[in-house]
Amino acid sequence: MDEFLRILDKYIFKELGFTFIAVLLILLLITFGSEATKLLADAMKGDIPASVVMQLLMLKIPAALEIILPLVALLAVMLAIGRLYQDQEMVVLNSCAIGPKYFKKMTFAFLLPVAFITAGISLFLTPWSYQQEREIISQAQTISPLVGLVPGKFNPLPNNQGVLYAKSINDKGQMKAVWLKYESKEDDLLLVAPKGQFEWINNRVVLVLENGYSYSGLHGNEEVTVQKYQRFEGYLPELTPAKLHAKIYEKPTIELFGSDDLKEQSMLQWRLVTPFGILVLGLLGLKMSKTGPREGRFGKIFFALVMYILYNQLLVVGRDGLDHGVWPVWLGLWPIVLLFGWIALTDFKQINLSKLIPAGSKKA
């Protein structure tokens, strides 16, 4: 019997594992298709360089996994165990005294490592990915004025403000042999420098030139003034994007524990309950996997999606309640998890109405 159970354990884990991976890949492709479309649209508008699109897409994996892993657990368990019912394998197993408790134990054992991985993603990896995404976009915006610049060519500045020339531009945005003519109503300014680059200074993109010369008074009969400078900082208004600030999503989890801010407390509660959603929805999928002989294997997928949406939306509503102080922080989002856990573990048996009818009311 022990050898039979070991073989059965491997068989069940194999079914759950293959189905889990298949569902995960499908949902990731759907999610990435949408995210890739948004990033490519931003790149075409010039908001971000095309070279960082793939980096940003990879950084969106943790946040996507945090959302779709509970749904993957629900669908994978429901489809894998549902196949056993559909192929009549469950009938054979029940005849061998393999009952619901065994499948609950196996499902829990399969989902527990997934829940720990999800906890690592939710508590540590997702905040880090948001932080890295902001830094990459900020760095890309810093060098965004260089996106349209062609080395070795006189490049016109926006609104006919002047002309910029650089002999070479490397991947970090550092320019060599820079020549800039800046035109204004008051005066024209000519700057030359052996090297230069764009930097963030006081939330503005500034052109920084080093060890060069400036020529002013180039209008008509005015006297030309030549000055040598060690560092020149020039602010070009049309080249300044908005500076990105840190958001609550990227704040480390360890800092949220000591915070009194309601929004940070609600974010902490969200991260804490996310891995428990793997267990709760996975066990709910086990309960929904039972199908009759004439029921289709995929007949309950729509109902499973409804249950997932309901679970997720209740968490969102609960987090909004925590944000505005309507819902007590000490209670958190745990009632929603416990409610769905109770639904997943409780066997609702059909009520025998005949026992509720008084004996005197029955007809002879």
C-alpha positions, 0 to 999 in steps of 0.5 A: 500500500505504501508503494502504491501511495508513493506512485500516486503521490508522484502522479498527482504532483506531476499532473498538478505541476504540468497543468500549473506551468501551462496555465502560468505561461498562458496567463503570462503571455496574455499579461505581457502582450498588454504590457508590451503594447503600452511600453512600445506606444510610450517608446514611439511617443518618445517618452522612453528610449526603445533600448529600455523596453525589454528591461522594463518588460522584465521588471513587470514580471514580479508584479504580474506574478503577484496578481495572476499566481492565485488565479493560476493556482485556482485553475491548475488545481481545478483542471488537473483534478477535474481530469481525474473525474472526467477520465473516471480515475477518481472512481477507481481511487475512491474504490481504493479508499483514497478519499477527499482528505488525501487530495486536500493534503496533496493539494496543500503540499503542492501549493505550500512551496508556491505560497512561499515563493509568492511571499518572497515575490510580494514582500521583497521582489515586487517593491524592488522591481518598482524601484528599479523601473522608476530608476531606469525610466528616470535615467532614460528621461535624463538622456532622452534629449540625446535620443534624437541627436545624431553624432557628427551632425548639426542637430537643431534644438526644439523651437529653433532655439539653436544647434547642437553638435557632438562628434560622438555620443556613448551609451551613457550619454557622454558627448565629446567635442561638443559645439552649441549655438544657443539663440535668444532675443537678447543675444546669441551664445556659442559654446564649445567644450571637449566633453559634455552630458545631460544631468538632473539638477534641481529636478531639471535636465541640464546640459553640462559642459566642462573645460570649454569656451563661451562666445557672446555678443555675436549680434551684429556690431556688438563686441564679442566676449570670449570666456573660459569656463571649467563647468557650464550648466545650461537649462534647456526648457523644451528638453525637460521631462517630469521628474519621477518620485518614489511611490508607496509600491516600491517602499521596502516591506520592513519599513511598512511595519513601523509606519503609522500611515494608513496607506502604508499599512494597507499596502502591508496588509495586501502583501501579507495576504497575497501568498495565502490567496494561493492556498485559499484559491487552490483549495477552492479549485479542488472543491470545484474540480468535482464533475459528473459523468456528463459535465465538461472538463472546462464547464466550471472555468467561468464560475472559477473566474467569477470567484477569483474576481470576487475574491480580488475585488473584495481585497481591493475594496478592503484595501481602500477601506484601510486607506480611508480609515473605514476598516480597522487596521488591526483586522486587516484583510484577513476576514476575506481570506478566512471567508474564502478559506471556509468556503473551500474547506467546508463540505456543503451537504444537501439539506434533507427537507423532509426532516424539516417538515413536522410529522403531523403535517404529512399526509396519511 
